[in-house]
């Protein structure tokens, strides 16, 4: 297998494993239960951040791609970077909906909490 093919496969594998652990429930919701069990621990918080998690997932794949220390460090960062790029390309865009408008075209303001009258207002 060529070095380029190894890197490509390692990049795809890094993205796949990271995406599974950070964003998916997994078969029979195993991954979701694992994340819930970890809760707000250091490992639980790590699973909440795709970009942070990709650094750790990329490390063992970098060992498969490289034979020398400096090549391994470069491959480690490159694999994590490739996974981050793939995540950005494949993530669903956020939908922003406009505020509702009344018949005259004016925007309806939404009150978060009712106003309270002061003693001066009631006179």
N, CA, C and O atoms as a GROMACS GRO file, in nm:
protein
  492
    1UNK      N    1   0.085  -0.117   0.000
    1UNK     CA    2   0.000   0.000   0.000
    1UNK      C    3   0.090   0.124   0.000
    1UNK      O    4   0.188   0.130   0.075
    2UNK      N    5   0.058   0.221  -0.083
    2UNK     CA    6   0.139   0.343  -0.091
    2UNK      C    7   0.116   0.432   0.030
    2UNK      O    8   0.016   0.420   0.101
    3UNK      N    9   0.211   0.520   0.053
    3UNK     CA   10   0.201   0.613   0.165
    3UNK      C   11   0.079   0.704   0.151
    3UNK      O   12   0.011   0.732   0.249
    4UNK      N   13   0.051   0.748   0.029
    4UNK     CA   14  -0.064   0.836   0.006
    4UNK      C   15  -0.195   0.765   0.039
    4UNK      O   16  -0.285   0.823   0.100
    5UNK      N   17  -0.205   0.640  -0.002
    5UNK     CA   18  -0.327   0.563   0.026
    5UNK      C   19  -0.341   0.537   0.176
    5UNK      O   20  -0.451   0.545   0.230
    6UNK      N   21  -0.229   0.508   0.242
    6UNK     CA   22  -0.233   0.489   0.388
    6UNK      C   23  -0.282   0.616   0.458
    6UNK      O   24  -0.364   0.611   0.549
    7UNK      N   25  -0.229   0.731   0.413
    7UNK     CA   26  -0.270   0.857   0.475
    7UNK      C   27  -0.418   0.884   0.450
    7UNK      O   28  -0.490   0.924   0.541
    8UNK      N   29  -0.463   0.863   0.328
    8UNK     CA   30  -0.604   0.885   0.296
    8UNK      C   31  -0.694   0.797   0.381
    8UNK      O   32  -0.794   0.844   0.436
    9UNK      N   33  -0.661   0.670   0.391
    9UNK     CA   34  -0.742   0.578   0.473
    9UNK      C   35  -0.736   0.616   0.620
    9UNK      O   36  -0.837   0.608   0.690
   10UNK      N   37  -0.618   0.657   0.668
   10UNK     CA   38  -0.605   0.697   0.808
   10UNK      C   39  -0.686   0.825   0.835
   10UNK      O   40  -0.746   0.839   0.941
   11UNK      N   41  -0.688   0.917   0.739
   11UNK     CA   42  -0.766   1.040   0.755
   11UNK      C   43  -0.915   1.009   0.762
   11UNK      O   44  -0.986   1.062   0.848
   12UNK      N   45  -0.962   0.923   0.673
   12UNK     CA   46  -1.104   0.884   0.674
   12UNK      C   47  -1.138   0.809   0.803
   12UNK      O   48  -1.245   0.831   0.861
   13UNK      N   49  -1.050   0.722   0.846
   13UNK     CA   50  -1.074   0.647   0.970
   13UNK      C   51  -1.075   0.740   1.092
   13UNK      O   52  -1.156   0.723   1.182
   14UNK      N   53  -0.984   0.837   1.092
   14UNK     CA   54  -0.981   0.934   1.203
   14UNK      C   55  -1.112   1.010   1.210
   14UNK      O   56  -1.170   1.026   1.317
   15UNK      N   57  -1.160   1.057   1.094
   15UNK     CA   58  -1.288   1.128   1.091
   15UNK      C   59  -1.401   1.037   1.137
   15UNK      O   60  -1.486   1.078   1.217
   16UNK      N   61  -1.404   0.915   1.086
   16UNK     CA   62  -1.515   0.824   1.116
   16UNK      C   63  -1.524   0.792   1.264
   16UNK      O   64  -1.632   0.799   1.323
   17UNK      N   65  -1.413   0.756   1.323
   17UNK     CA   66  -1.413   0.720   1.466
   17UNK      C   67  -1.445   0.843   1.552
   17UNK      O   68  -1.523   0.834   1.647
   18UNK      N   69  -1.387   0.957   1.517
   18UNK     CA   70  -1.414   1.079   1.594
   18UNK      C   71  -1.560   1.118   1.582
   18UNK      O   72  -1.623   1.154   1.682
   19UNK      N   73  -1.616   1.111   1.462
   19UNK     CA   74  -1.757   1.146   1.442
   19UNK      C   75  -1.847   1.050   1.520
   19UNK      O   76  -1.945   1.093   1.581
   20UNK      N   77  -1.815   0.922   1.517
   20UNK     CA   78  -1.894   0.824   1.591
   20UNK      C   79  -1.895   0.857   1.740
   20UNK      O   80  -2.001   0.859   1.802
   21UNK      N   81  -1.779   0.882   1.797
   21UNK     CA   82  -1.770   0.907   1.941
   21UNK      C   83  -1.830   1.042   1.982
   21UNK      O   84  -1.888   1.054   2.090
   22UNK      N   85  -1.816   1.143   1.898
   22UNK     CA   86  -1.861   1.277   1.936
   22UNK      C   87  -2.006   1.307   1.900
   22UNK      O   88  -2.073   1.382   1.970
   23UNK      N   89  -2.056   1.248   1.790
   23UNK     CA   90  -2.184   1.295   1.737
   23UNK      C   91  -2.290   1.188   1.716
   23UNK      O   92  -2.403   1.222   1.681
   24UNK      N   93  -2.261   1.064   1.736
   24UNK     CA   94  -2.357   0.959   1.705
   24UNK      C   95  -2.394   0.878   1.829
   24UNK      O   96  -2.321   0.877   1.929
   25UNK      N   97  -2.508   0.811   1.821
   25UNK     CA   98  -2.552   0.725   1.931
   25UNK      C   99  -2.487   0.588   1.925
   25UNK      O  100  -2.472   0.522   2.027
   26UNK      N  101  -2.450   0.544   1.805
   26UNK     CA  102  -2.389   0.413   1.788
   26UNK      C  103  -2.493   0.303   1.785
   26UNK      O  104  -2.610   0.326   1.815
   27UNK      N  105  -2.450   0.182   1.750
   27UNK     CA  106  -2.544   0.070   1.746
   27UNK      C  107  -2.597   0.041   1.887
   27UNK      O  108  -2.521   0.037   1.984
   28UNK      N  109  -2.727   0.022   1.895
   28UNK     CA  110  -2.794  -0.004   2.024
   28UNK      C  111  -2.765   0.106   2.126
   28UNK      O  112  -2.768   0.082   2.247
   29UNK      N  113  -2.736   0.227   2.077
   29UNK     CA  114  -2.707   0.344   2.161
   29UNK      C  115  -2.592   0.321   2.259
   29UNK      O  116  -2.589   0.381   2.366
   30UNK      N  117  -2.498   0.236   2.222
   30UNK     CA  118  -2.384   0.207   2.309
   30UNK      C  119  -2.299   0.332   2.331
   30UNK      O  120  -2.260   0.362   2.444
   31UNK      N  121  -2.272   0.405   2.225
   31UNK     CA  122  -2.188   0.525   2.236
   31UNK      C  123  -2.259   0.633   2.316
   31UNK      O  124  -2.196   0.700   2.397
   32UNK      N  125  -2.388   0.649   2.296
   32UNK     CA  126  -2.464   0.749   2.372
   32UNK      C  127  -2.462   0.716   2.521
   32UNK      O  128  -2.447   0.806   2.604
   33UNK      N  129  -2.478   0.590   2.553
   33UNK     CA  130  -2.474   0.551   2.696
   33UNK      C  131  -2.335   0.571   2.754
   33UNK      O  132  -2.320   0.609   2.870
   34UNK      N  133  -2.232   0.545   2.673
   34UNK     CA  134  -2.093   0.566   2.716
   34UNK      C  135  -2.069   0.714   2.746
   34UNK      O  136  -2.011   0.748   2.850
   35UNK      N  137  -2.114   0.803   2.655
   35UNK     CA  138  -2.099   0.947   2.678
   35UNK      C  139  -2.176   0.991   2.802
   35UNK      O  140  -2.126   1.071   2.881
   36UNK      N  141  -2.297   0.939   2.819
   36UNK     CA  142  -2.378   0.976   2.936
   36UNK      C  143  -2.312   0.931   3.065
   36UNK      O  144  -2.316   1.002   3.166
   37UNK      N  145  -2.253   0.814   3.063
   37UNK     CA  146  -2.187   0.762   3.183
   37UNK      C  147  -2.067   0.848   3.221
   37UNK      O  148  -2.039   0.868   3.339
   38UNK      N  149  -1.996   0.899   3.120
   38UNK     CA  150  -1.880   0.984   3.148
   38UNK      C  151  -1.921   1.122   3.198
   38UNK      O  152  -1.845   1.188   3.269
   39UNK      N  153  -2.041   1.166   3.159
   39UNK     CA  154  -2.097   1.291   3.209
   39UNK      C  155  -2.006   1.411   3.189
   39UNK      O  156  -1.957   1.434   3.079
   40UNK      N  157  -1.983   1.486   3.295
   40UNK     CA  158  -1.903   1.608   3.290
   40UNK      C  159  -1.759   1.585   3.335
   40UNK      O  160  -1.689   1.679   3.370
   41UNK      N  161  -1.716   1.460   3.333
   41UNK     CA  162  -1.576   1.432   3.366
   41UNK      C  163  -1.486   1.485   3.254
   41UNK      O  164  -1.536   1.531   3.152
   42UNK      N  165  -1.356   1.479   3.274
   42UNK     CA  166  -1.262   1.526   3.171
   42UNK      C  167  -1.284   1.448   3.041
   42UNK      O  168  -1.287   1.508   2.934
   43UNK      N  169  -1.300   1.318   3.050
   43UNK     CA  170  -1.324   1.238   2.930
   43UNK      C  171  -1.461   1.269   2.868
   43UNK      O  172  -1.474   1.270   2.746
   44UNK      N  173  -1.559   1.293   2.950
   44UNK     CA  174  -1.692   1.329   2.900
   44UNK      C  175  -1.690   1.460   2.823
   44UNK      O  176  -1.753   1.473   2.718
   45UNK      N  177  -1.618   1.557   2.876
   45UNK     CA  178  -1.606   1.686   2.807
   45UNK      C  179  -1.526   1.671   2.678
   45UNK      O  180  -1.553   1.740   2.580
   46UNK      N  181  -1.428   1.582   2.678
   46UNK     CA  182  -1.349   1.557   2.558
   46UNK      C  183  -1.437   1.504   2.446
   46UNK      O  184  -1.418   1.540   2.329
   47UNK      N  185  -1.533   1.419   2.480
   47UNK     CA  186  -1.622   1.363   2.378
   47UNK      C  187  -1.722   1.465   2.325
   47UNK      O  188  -1.787   1.440   2.223
   48UNK      N  189  -1.735   1.579   2.392
   48UNK     CA  190  -1.826   1.684   2.346
   48UNK      C  191  -1.764   1.771   2.238
   48UNK      O  192  -1.835   1.843   2.168
   49UNK      N  193  -1.633   1.765   2.221
   49UNK     CA  194  -1.564   1.853   2.126
   49UNK      C  195  -1.500   1.770   2.016
   49UNK      O  196  -1.400   1.702   2.038
   50UNK      N  197  -1.557   1.776   1.896
   50UNK     CA  198  -1.505   1.699   1.784
   50UNK      C  199  -1.358   1.733   1.759
   50UNK      O  200  -1.277   1.642   1.739
   51UNK      N  201  -1.324   1.860   1.761
   51UNK     CA  202  -1.189   1.904   1.726
   51UNK      C  203  -1.086   1.856   1.828
   51UNK      O  204  -0.976   1.815   1.790
   52UNK      N  205  -1.119   1.862   1.955
   52UNK     CA  206  -1.028   1.812   2.059
   52UNK      C  207  -1.013   1.661   2.048
   52UNK      O  208  -0.902   1.608   2.056
   53UNK      N  209  -1.124   1.594   2.032
   53UNK     CA  210  -1.124   1.448   2.024
   53UNK      C  211  -1.044   1.398   1.904
   53UNK      O  212  -0.979   1.294   1.912
   54UNK      N  213  -1.049   1.472   1.792
   54UNK     CA  214  -0.978   1.428   1.673
   54UNK      C  215  -0.827   1.422   1.696
   54UNK      O  216  -0.758   1.341   1.634
   55UNK      N  217  -0.776   1.506   1.784
   55UNK     CA  218  -0.632   1.501   1.815
   55UNK      C  219  -0.596   1.366   1.878
   55UNK      O  220  -0.493   1.307   1.843
   56UNK      N  221  -0.679   1.318   1.968
   56UNK     CA  222  -0.649   1.192   2.037
   56UNK      C  223  -0.673   1.072   1.946
   56UNK      O  224  -0.599   0.974   1.950
   57UNK      N  225  -0.776   1.079   1.864
   57UNK     CA  226  -0.806   0.969   1.773
   57UNK      C  227  -0.699   0.959   1.664
   57UNK      O  228  -0.666   0.849   1.621
   58UNK      N  229  -0.646   1.072   1.619
   58UNK     CA  230  -0.545   1.074   1.513
   58UNK      C  231  -0.412   1.014   1.556
   58UNK      O  232  -0.337   0.963   1.472
   59UNK      N  233  -0.381   1.019   1.684
   59UNK     CA  234  -0.248   0.974   1.732
   59UNK      C  235  -0.216   0.830   1.693
   59UNK      O  236  -0.110   0.806   1.635
   60UNK      N  237  -0.301   0.732   1.723
   60UNK     CA  238  -0.264   0.595   1.684
   60UNK      C  239  -0.261   0.575   1.532
   60UNK      O  240  -0.182   0.495   1.482
   61UNK      N  241  -0.346   0.646   1.459
   61UNK     CA  242  -0.343   0.635   1.314
   61UNK      C  243  -0.213   0.693   1.257
   61UNK      O  244  -0.163   0.644   1.156
   62UNK      N  245  -0.160   0.796   1.321
   62UNK     CA  246  -0.033   0.856   1.276
   62UNK      C  247   0.080   0.754   1.288
   62UNK      O  248   0.172   0.755   1.206
   63UNK      N  249   0.074   0.669   1.388
   63UNK     CA  250   0.177   0.565   1.403
   63UNK      C  251   0.174   0.466   1.287
   63UNK      O  252   0.277   0.412   1.248
   64UNK      N  253   0.056   0.443   1.232
   64UNK     CA  254   0.043   0.351   1.120
   64UNK      C  255   0.095   0.411   0.989
   64UNK      O  256   0.138   0.339   0.900
   65UNK      N  257   0.091   0.542   0.979
   65UNK     CA  258   0.128   0.611   0.856
   65UNK      C  259   0.278   0.641   0.850
   65UNK      O  260   0.335   0.646   0.741
   66UNK      N  261   0.341   0.660   0.964
   66UNK     CA  262   0.479   0.707   0.965
   66UNK      C  263   0.573   0.609   1.035
   66UNK      O  264   0.531   0.522   1.111
   67UNK      N  265   0.701   0.628   1.005
   67UNK     CA  266   0.803   0.541   1.066
   67UNK      C  267   0.901   0.619   1.152
   67UNK      O  268   0.968   0.560   1.237
   68UNK      N  269   0.910   0.750   1.132
   68UNK     CA  270   1.003   0.832   1.208
   68UNK      C  271   0.926   0.929   1.297
   68UNK      O  272   0.811   0.962   1.269
   69UNK      N  273   0.991   0.974   1.402
   69UNK     CA  274   0.926   1.060   1.501
   69UNK      C  275   0.871   1.188   1.439
   69UNK      O  276   0.753   1.219   1.459
   70UNK      N  277   0.951   1.261   1.364
   70UNK     CA  278   0.906   1.388   1.308
   70UNK      C  279   0.796   1.367   1.206
   70UNK      O  280   0.703   1.447   1.198
   71UNK      N  281   0.806   1.260   1.129
   71UNK     CA  282   0.700   1.228   1.034
   71UNK      C  283   0.570   1.195   1.108
   71UNK      O  284   0.461   1.231   1.064
   72UNK      N  285   0.584   1.126   1.221
   72UNK     CA  286   0.468   1.091   1.301
   72UNK      C  287   0.398   1.212   1.359
   72UNK      O  288   0.276   1.219   1.361
   73UNK      N  289   0.476   1.309   1.407
   73UNK     CA  290   0.417   1.431   1.461
   73UNK      C  291   0.344   1.510   1.352
   73UNK      O  292   0.235   1.562   1.374
   74UNK      N  293   0.406   1.517   1.235
   74UNK     CA  294   0.344   1.586   1.123
   74UNK      C  295   0.217   1.512   1.078
   74UNK      O  296   0.114   1.575   1.051
   75UNK      N  297   0.224   1.381   1.071
   75UNK     CA  298   0.107   1.301   1.031
   75UNK      C  299  -0.005   1.315   1.134
   75UNK      O  300  -0.122   1.320   1.097
   76UNK      N  301   0.030   1.320   1.262
   76UNK     CA  302  -0.069   1.334   1.369
   76UNK      C  303  -0.151   1.462   1.350
   76UNK      O  304  -0.274   1.460   1.353
   77UNK      N  305  -0.081   1.574   1.330
   77UNK     CA  306  -0.151   1.701   1.310
   77UNK      C  307  -0.228   1.702   1.178
   77UNK      O  308  -0.339   1.754   1.171
   78UNK      N  309  -0.169   1.645   1.074
   78UNK     CA  310  -0.235   1.642   0.944
   78UNK      C  311  -0.361   1.556   0.946
   78UNK      O  312  -0.462   1.593   0.885
   79UNK      N  313  -0.357   1.444   1.015
   79UNK     CA  314  -0.475   1.357   1.023
   79UNK      C  315  -0.587   1.424   1.101
   79UNK      O  316  -0.704   1.416   1.063
   80UNK      N  317  -0.552   1.489   1.210
   80UNK     CA  318  -0.652   1.562   1.286
   80UNK      C  319  -0.708   1.676   1.202
   80UNK      O  320  -0.829   1.699   1.202
   81UNK      N  321  -0.622   1.747   1.132
   81UNK     CA  322  -0.666   1.856   1.045
   81UNK      C  323  -0.758   1.807   0.935
   81UNK      O  324  -0.858   1.871   0.904
   82UNK      N  325  -0.723   1.693   0.875
   82UNK     CA  326  -0.808   1.635   0.770
   82UNK      C  327  -0.945   1.598   0.826
   82UNK      O  328  -1.046   1.620   0.761
   83UNK      N  329  -0.947   1.541   0.946
   83UNK     CA  330  -1.074   1.505   1.008
   83UNK      C  331  -1.158   1.629   1.036
   83UNK      O  332  -1.280   1.628   1.018
   84UNK      N  333  -1.093   1.737   1.081
   84UNK     CA  334  -1.164   1.863   1.107
   84UNK      C  335  -1.221   1.921   0.978
   84UNK      O  336  -1.334   1.970   0.977
   85UNK      N  337  -1.144   1.916   0.870
   85UNK     CA  338  -1.194   1.964   0.742
   85UNK      C  339  -1.313   1.881   0.695
   85UNK      O  340  -1.413   1.936   0.648
   86UNK      N  341  -1.303   1.750   0.707
   86UNK     CA  342  -1.415   1.664   0.669
   86UNK      C  343  -1.538   1.694   0.753
   86UNK      O  344  -1.650   1.692   0.701
   87UNK      N  345  -1.519   1.721   0.880
   87UNK     CA  346  -1.632   1.754   0.968
   87UNK      C  347  -1.698   1.884   0.923
   87UNK      O  348  -1.821   1.893   0.919
   88UNK      N  349  -1.618   1.983   0.891
   88UNK     CA  350  -1.673   2.110   0.845
   88UNK      C  351  -1.751   2.093   0.715
   88UNK      O  352  -1.857   2.153   0.697
   89UNK      N  353  -1.699   2.013   0.625
   89UNK     CA  354  -1.763   1.992   0.495
   89UNK      C  355  -1.896   1.918   0.510
   89UNK      O  356  -1.991   1.946   0.437
   90UNK      N  357  -1.902   1.825   0.604
   90UNK     CA  358  -2.020   1.738   0.615
   90UNK      C  359  -2.121   1.784   0.718
   90UNK      O  360  -2.232   1.730   0.722
   91UNK      N  361  -2.088   1.883   0.802
   91UNK     CA  362  -2.185   1.923   0.904
   91UNK      C  363  -2.301   1.999   0.841
   91UNK      O  364  -2.285   2.069   0.742
   92UNK      N  365  -2.417   1.984   0.901
   92UNK     CA  366  -2.537   2.050   0.852
   92UNK      C  367  -2.533   2.197   0.891
   92UNK      O  368  -2.498   2.229   1.005
   93UNK      N  369  -2.568   2.287   0.799
   93UNK     CA  370  -2.567   2.430   0.834
   93UNK      C  371  -2.678   2.463   0.932
   93UNK      O  372  -2.784   2.401   0.931
   94UNK      N  373  -2.652   2.561   1.015
   94UNK     CA  374  -2.753   2.608   1.110
   94UNK      C  375  -2.859   2.686   1.033
   94UNK      O  376  -2.827   2.767   0.946
   95UNK      N  377  -2.984   2.660   1.065
   95UNK     CA  378  -3.094   2.732   1.002
   95UNK      C  379  -3.138   2.846   1.091
   95UNK      O  380  -3.166   2.827   1.210
   96UNK      N  381  -3.142   2.964   1.034
   96UNK     CA  382  -3.186   3.082   1.107
   96UNK      C  383  -3.316   3.128   1.044
   96UNK      O  384  -3.319   3.165   0.927
   97UNK      N  385  -3.422   3.127   1.122
   97UNK     CA  386  -3.551   3.167   1.067
   97UNK      C  387  -3.579   3.312   1.106
   97UNK      O  388  -3.543   3.356   1.215
   98UNK      N  389  -3.643   3.387   1.016
   98UNK     CA  390  -3.672   3.527   1.044
   98UNK      C  391  -3.780   3.539   1.151
   98UNK      O  392  -3.858   3.447   1.174
   99UNK      N  393  -3.783   3.655   1.216
   99UNK     CA  394  -3.889   3.682   1.313
   99UNK      C  395  -4.021   3.689   1.238
   99UNK      O  396  -4.025   3.728   1.122
  100UNK      N  397  -4.127   3.651   1.303
  100UNK     CA  398  -4.258   3.658   1.237
  100UNK      C  399  -4.299   3.803   1.219
  100UNK      O  400  -4.259   3.891   1.296
  101UNK      N  401  -4.379   3.827   1.117
  101UNK     CA  402  -4.425   3.963   1.089
  101UNK      C  403  -4.578   3.965   1.092
  101UNK      O  404  -4.644   3.868   1.055
  102UNK      N  405  -4.634   4.079   1.136
  102UNK     CA  406  -4.780   4.092   1.135
  102UNK      C  407  -4.824   4.139   0.997
  102UNK      O  408  -4.740   4.154   0.908
  103UNK      N  409  -4.950   4.161   0.978
  103UNK     CA  410  -5.006   4.194   0.846
  103UNK      C  411  -4.950   4.325   0.788
  103UNK      O  412  -4.939   4.337   0.666
  104UNK      N  413  -4.915   4.422   0.872
  104UNK     CA  414  -4.864   4.549   0.822
  104UNK      C  415  -4.715   4.542   0.791
  104UNK      O  416  -4.657   4.642   0.751
  105UNK      N  417  -4.651   4.426   0.807
  105UNK     CA  418  -4.510   4.412   0.777
  105UNK      C  419  -4.418   4.446   0.893
  105UNK      O  420  -4.296   4.440   0.880
  106UNK      N  421  -4.477   4.482   1.008
  106UNK     CA  422  -4.397   4.513   1.125
  106UNK      C  423  -4.359   4.384   1.195
  106UNK      O  424  -4.434   4.287   1.195
  107UNK      N  425  -4.242   4.383   1.255
  107UNK     CA  426  -4.196   4.266   1.328
  107UNK      C  427  -4.266   4.259   1.463
  107UNK      O  428  -4.274   4.359   1.534
  108UNK      N  429  -4.316   4.140   1.497
  108UNK     CA  430  -4.378   4.120   1.628
  108UNK      C  431  -4.267   4.099   1.730
  108UNK      O  432  -4.184   4.010   1.715
  109UNK      N  433  -4.267   4.180   1.833
  109UNK     CA  434  -4.171   4.163   1.940
  109UNK      C  435  -4.223   4.056   2.035
  109UNK      O  436  -4.342   4.048   2.063
  110UNK      N  437  -4.134   3.976   2.083
  110UNK     CA  438  -4.172   3.871   2.177
  110UNK      C  439  -4.124   3.914   2.315
  110UNK      O  440  -4.006   3.945   2.334
  111UNK      N  441  -4.216   3.916   2.411
  111UNK     CA  442  -4.182   3.956   2.545
  111UNK      C  443  -4.135   3.834   2.622
  111UNK      O  444  -4.205   3.733   2.630
  112UNK      N  445  -4.015   3.843   2.678
  112UNK     CA  446  -3.960   3.731   2.753
  112UNK      C  447  -4.018   3.723   2.892
  112UNK      O  448  -4.036   3.613   2.946
  113UNK      N  449  -4.048   3.837   2.951
  113UNK     CA  450  -4.114   3.839   3.081
  113UNK      C  451  -4.204   3.961   3.088
  113UNK      O  452  -4.173   4.064   3.028
  114UNK      N  453  -4.313   3.951   3.158
  114UNK     CA  454  -4.405   4.064   3.162
  114UNK      C  455  -4.343   4.183   3.235
  114UNK      O  456  -4.264   4.167   3.328
  115UNK      N  457  -4.381   4.302   3.190
  115UNK     CA  458  -4.333   4.422   3.257
  115UNK      C  459  -4.404   4.435   3.390
  115UNK      O  460  -4.520   4.397   3.404
  116UNK      N  461  -4.335   4.488   3.486
  116UNK     CA  462  -4.397   4.513   3.616
  116UNK      C  463  -4.420   4.662   3.630
  116UNK      O  464  -4.338   4.744   3.589
  117UNK      N  465  -4.534   4.695   3.686
  117UNK     CA  466  -4.567   4.837   3.705
  117UNK      C  467  -4.501   4.887   3.834
  117UNK      O  468  -4.497   4.818   3.936
  118UNK      N  469  -4.453   5.006   3.826
  118UNK     CA  470  -4.403   5.069   3.947
  118UNK      C  471  -4.514   5.149   4.010
  118UNK      O  472  -4.620   5.167   3.949
  119UNK      N  473  -4.496   5.197   4.129
  119UNK     CA  474  -4.600   5.275   4.197
  119UNK      C  475  -4.627   5.405   4.123
  119UNK      O  476  -4.738   5.456   4.131
  120UNK      N  477  -4.529   5.460   4.052
  120UNK     CA  478  -4.551   5.583   3.976
  120UNK      C  479  -4.639   5.558   3.855
  120UNK      O  480  -4.717   5.645   3.817
  121UNK      N  481  -4.629   5.440   3.794
  121UNK     CA  482  -4.710   5.406   3.675
  121UNK      C  483  -4.857   5.390   3.711
  121UNK      O  484  -4.943   5.419   3.628
  122UNK      N  485  -4.888   5.347   3.830
  122UNK     CA  486  -5.026   5.319   3.865
  122UNK      C  487  -5.103   5.446   3.902
  122UNK      O  488  -5.225   5.438   3.916
  123UNK      N  489  -5.040   5.560   3.918
  123UNK     CA  490  -5.110   5.686   3.954
  123UNK      C  491  -5.158   5.759   3.836
  123UNK      O  492  -5.218   5.866   3.850
   0.00000   0.00000   0.00000
